[in-house]
Amino acid sequence: MDREWVRLTKKAKQLAGTPVDHPEVEALMEQYMNATLTFVGPDTMQMLGRLEQVEEMVREAETCNWMPSPFTKEEEQWLHQAMEHYMVKKGLIE
């Protein structure tokens, strides 16, 4: 899982700033989602998809100092937009 996280992080940093509807970005979000599902399980992901306060939970997690983000603020913003686009396109959120 650690290697997969590093690989996905490097790819996200390379693609940061690319339009979120670009096929490479969408493929990366698919890979990220699959890796997350493998790690936390589909039940947890479904629960998170139904929560209305997901963005607030993400903001709270970002302020946590236990694991610094490998992304700049701009990269994080792009990554959130890319994931939101992916989740809307797949019907996971509205």
Secondary structure, DSSP 8 states (H G I E B T S, - for coil): -HHHHHHHHHHHHHHTTS-TTSHHHHHHHHHHHHHHHHHH-HHHHHHHHH-TTHHHHHHHHHH-SSS--SS-HHHHHHHHHHHHHHHHHTTS--
